[in-house]
Amino acid sequence: MKIIKDKVAKLSFVALLVAMTAAMFYAPTASAHGEKSQAAFMRMRTIHWFDLNWSKEEVPVNETMTISGKFLVFAGWPETVDKPEVSFLNVGIPGPVFIRAGSWIGGQLVPRSVSLELGEVYEFKVLLKARRPGDWHVHSMMNVQGGGPIIGPGKWVTITGSMSEFVNPVTTLTGQTINLENYALDNVYFWHAVWFAIAFAWLLFWIKRPLFVPRHIAVASGKADSLISAGDKKIGMVFAVGTLVIVAASMGATNEKYPVTTPLQAGLLRGMKTYQMPEANVSVKVDDATYRVPGRAMQMTLTITNNGDSAVRLGEFNTAGVRFLDPAVHEDDTAYPDDLLAEEGLTVSDNSPLAPGETRTVEVTASDAAWEVYRLADLIYDPDSRFAGLLFFWDEKGNRQLVTVDAPLIPTFI
């Protein structure tokens, strides 16, 4: 019986070590597009990204690129998602393939969280420095406290060169220039080795004791007190006291070596500068909206009134980063991602110029495979099946007006 218990204990210990080693060295890679896994209503009714620009499609290691554009904080923010009162401008990338060198909202540097207002438009820019070679999908993204990451459109960017050449120089408050990429890396390895050695020694000490199954048998038979001896308790105290001594000594040595330190800044920036879009002279009322499942198309009945002094035409419908265009009115010249651009995806029953003072009811259809590819059609299965988006109108002089729409969406299966 004793031999069996010893074998079980040793096998259990070996299995534990294998599991720990696998957890330490297993590093899976990810290539999926994160926006597809996010609920359609989150992308449609929270942050609307538009006028996006990725400054480069190919960038060498150590060189920089920017993502810039505008976003509208939708006024009809869903009740099930916390309001963006504490938000952080970020990027969605598969790990640290870039470093975020800086980010700005309304021209103001935003290294920390900000408070955003519903219904307002903001201009933004994120500066990225290339770090790891490869082809990466780079997204705009807004992290909202209580609401999670709200991911925006993404575009493939290629980083060339070698990661071994990457440097990240920073000048500290004391005037010392350091490379954050490998700063104090030897010290990191040292302390990992120290604590791993202590943990390994603790496991080795207990290997001579019953482990897992034998221990359970002893507890079940009422012999739990026999599992830990007075000597075991003394060894446990040695480990505990030793750990506290190491922590205290290392903390004291660190404070002595680095007397000048500042805490991480975690305050909230308020009063962010908004972007003033040209005043819209067009009003839109959604009379009806349906999604035709077989045709992968959304159909809207809109009553449009032109309150301006120049005729206008509808040229674009933007929802969840997918852009549906009427090429007779507007064509994209920004190299927007092809999979998010339906260049001929918008049709209007009567898209002749709408004269000043005129009101017209039209049938608008936004059709493209993107409804299914990006899982926007899943909206029809939500308990609150509503869509939202941006309509862009152009007048005779080429001036653009933005109008938001929000209404229930009814599915049809014929």
N, C-alpha and C positions, 0 to 999 in steps of 0.2 A: 504493500500500500504506500509506503514511504517513497519507494522508487517511482511509482506512478505520479505521486504528488510533485516530486522534484522535476520530473519530465514536463508535467503540465506547467509548472511555474517557469521553467526555462523557455518553453515554447511561447508562453504568454509574453515573457519579457522580450524575446526576439521579435515577435509580432509588433509589440509596442515600438521598438526601435525602428523597425522597417516603416511603420506608419509615420513616425516623426520625421524620418529622413525623406520620405516621399513628399510630405507636406512642405518641407523646407526647400526642396529643389524642383518640385513640379511647377512649371510656369506655362499655363496654356495660352495660346494666342487667340485673339478674337478678331473677326472680320465682318461681323454683321452690322447692318445699319440700325442704329439704336432708335431712330424715329419710328420705325415700323412697329416696334414693340410697345410704343406709347399710345394710350387710348386716343382715339380720333378727336373726342371732345376737348381733350387737353390741348391738342395742337390747334384746334379751330377757335377756341373760345378763351384763350389766355393771352399769349404773346403772338402778335402777327409781325413777322419779319418781312421787310421789303427793301428794295433798292440795294440789295446785297452785292458786295464786290469782294472777290478774293484776288488780291493784287498780283499773285503769281500762281502758276500751275506747276512750276518746277523750281525748286530752291535748293542750293547747296547747303551742306552742314555749316553752321555758324552764320549763315545769312538769314535775313529777316523777311517776313511777309506780313500783310495786314488783312484782317477781315473787317470790313466797314459796312455801314448801311444805317437803316432806321428800324425801329420797332414800335408798334402801337400796343399799349396795354389796354386790352379790350374792355370796354365799359360794361359789357354783359358778362363779367367774370363769373364762372360757375360757382354756385354756393357750396359745392362739395370740395372745393380747393381753397386753401387759405389765401387771403389777399396778399399781394406782393409788397407788404409793408417792410419786409426784410428780404432783400434780394441781392444776388451776387452775379455780376456779368462774367461769364466763363466761356470756354470752348469745349466742344465734345470731340475728343480724339481717343484712339485706342492706346492709352497709357502715355508716358512722357516722351512722345516722339517729337514734340515741340516743347519749349518752355514759354510761358506767358511772360513776356518782357514788360508789358504794360497794358492797361485798358482804360478807356475814357468814355464817359457819357456826357453829352452836351459840351464837349471840350474840357471837362474836368477829370483829372486823374482819379480813378476809383479803385484803389488797392484793397478796399474793404466793402462791406455790404452797404446797400443804398436802399432808400425808400422810394417806391414808384407810385404814381397816382393813376387811378383808373381813367381811361379815356384820353390819356395824353400820348403824344408821339415823342420819342427820344432818338437822338442821333448817337451812334456809338462807333468805336474803333477798338480793335484788339491787335496788339503787336506781338507776333510770334517769332521765335528764333528756332531754326531747324536743328534737331539733335540726332535723330536716328534715321538712317537711310531706309527708304521703302516707299510704297504707295499707300497713302493714308487718306481716310475720309475725314474731312475737317468740317465741323459743324459750329454754327453759333449756338449758344446755350445760355439760359438764365436759370440759376438755382434760386428757388423760392422756399423760404423757411416754412415747413409744414405742407408744402405742395410738391417738393421734390424738384428734380431737374426738368426744365421745359426745353426740349431740344428743338433747334431750328434746322433749316436746310443745310445740307452738307455737299461738299465738292471734293473730288479726288485731287490730291496734291502729291507730287513726287519729290522726295528728298534724295539728293545725290551726295556722294562722297563717303567718308568713313566716320563712324561714330567715335573712333579713337582720337580724331582731330578736334572734337567738340570741346569748347572752353566756355566758362560762364563767369567772367571776372566781375567782382563787386568790390567797391571801396568802402570799408567800414567807417564808423564815426571817428575812429582814432587815426584814420589816414592809411591804414593797411589795406593793400589790395590782395584779395584772395580769389581762388578759383573754386566756386561752389560745387563744381562737378566732382572734385576729389578732395575738397578741404577736410582735413582731420579724418580721412578715410581709414588710415592705419589705426587710429584710436577707436573708430567704430568696430573694426575687426577685432581689436584687442578685447573690448568689453563684451562683445558677443561671445568670444572664446571663453572669457572668464565665467560668464553666467552659464554657458553651456556646460563647462567643466564642472561647475558646482551642481548643476542639475543632474549631470551624468553620475557624479559621485554619490548623490542622494539615491539614485536608482540602483547603483551598484551595491550600496549598503543594504538595501531591502531585497536584493536578489537572493540573499541567503535565507530570507524569511518566506513563509507561504505567500503565494500571490494568487489573486483572483479566485479561482475555483476552490483551492484548499482553504482560503480565508473564508469564503462563503460557507463552506462545510463546517468550519470551526464555529462561526457565528450562529449557524442554524442549530448546532448541537449544544449551544450554551457555553462555549469555551472562548468567548471573545476576549476575556481578560487575559488569557494566556498568550495572545498574539503579540503583545507589546510588553517588553521587560523594562526594568529600571534602567538598564544600560541603554536601551533604545531611546528612552526619554532623555537621557543625558546627551546622547549623540544628537538628538533633535534640537536640544537647547544650544549645542555648539554651532549647529548650522544656522539657527535663528540669530544668535548673537553675532556670529561671524558675518552674516549678511548685513545686519545693521551697522556693524563697524565699517565694512567696506563702503556702504552707501554714504555714511557720515564722512569718512576720510576722503573719498573721492569728491564729495560735494565741497568740502573745505579746500581741497587742492584746486578745484575748478574756480572757486570764487577768488582765490589768491592769484591765480594765473590770469583771470579775466575780470578785473575789478569793475570795468565799465560795461554795463549791460542795460538793455532796454526791453521791456516786455512786448510781446506781440500785440499789435494794435487791433482792437476788435470793436471799435465804436461804429455807430450807424451814421452814414452820411444822408442828410435830408436836404430838401429844397433843390433837387437836381434840375438843371436847366432843360426845359422842354424845347422841342423843335416846332416852330410855328408853320404848319402847312398852309398853303393858300386857302382862303375861305371858300368852302364849297357852296356853289350857287345852284346845285342840283339836289333835289330831294327824291328819295326812293322809298317806295312802300312795297313790301313783299306780300302779294296777295295769296300766293300759293307756292309751295316748294315740294317736289317729289324727287325720289331717287329711283331710276328705272334699273333694276338689278340686271336683267339680261343685257341691256345696252351699255352698262357702266357709264351712265350719264345722269347728271342732276339737271332737272328742269325747273325753272323759276318763272312765275308770272309776276312781272314788276310793273308798277305804275310809276313812271318817271316824270318829274316836273322840272323844267328848266327855268330857274328864277333869275338867271343872269342876263347879260346883254350880248352874248355870243352863242351861236349854235354849238351843240356838243354831240359827241358820239361815244358809246360805250366801247372800250378797247381791251379791258382786262378784268378778269375775276381771279383773285388771289385768296387761297384758303390753305392753311397748314403748310405754307411754303410752296404749294403747287400752283403754277401760274397758267391760266387758260387765256389765250390771246385770240383776238380777231385780227388777222394780219392785214385786213383792209384799213384798219385804224392804227394799229401799233405793232411794230416788230421789235424783238429783243436784240440789243446790240451790246449786251454786257457779258456774254459768254456764260450765261446762267446754266447750271447743270441740266443736261439734256433730259435726264429721267424725271426732272421736276418741271419741265417746260412743255406745255401742249401748245405748240405754235399756231395750230389751227383748231384748237379745242373749244373756242367760244363762238357760238352762233346766236344771232339775234333775229327774231322774225322780221323786224323792221329797224334797221340800224342806219337809216338815213339821218342826216343832221337834224337834231331836235331844236327847233327854233326857240328864241327867247320867249318866255311866257307860255310855251306849249306844254301840254300834258299828254303822255302817250302810254298805253298799256302794251307791253311786249312780252313775248315768250323768249326766255334766255336759256340756252342749253350749254352746259359745261361737260364735255365728254372726253374721256381719255382712259387708257388702261391704268393710269396712276391711281384712280379710285380704288382699284383692287390691289395693285402692287404695293401701295403705301397704306393699305388697310383703312382707308378713309370711309369706305362703305360700311365698316363695322359700326358706324354711328347709328345706323338704323336699328341696331339691337340694344341700344342704351335705354334705360328707363326714362331718360329725359332726352329724347331724340331731337336735338336742335343743331342746326349748322350755323356757322358764322364766317364772314370773310370780308374782303375789301373789294370794292368796285372802283375802277379808275376810268374817268371820263376825260376826253381831250376836246378842246375847242378848236376853232378854225385857225388860231395862231399857234397851236401846239402846246398850249398851257394845260396842265394836268390837274384834275380835281379828285380827291379821295372821298368816298362815301362808304360807311360800314353798313353791313346787313346782318340780321340775326333773326331767325324764324324757325318754327318747327319743320321737320323734314319727314315726309311720309313715304315709305317704300312702296313700289309697285313691282309685281313679278310677271307682268305680261308685256 
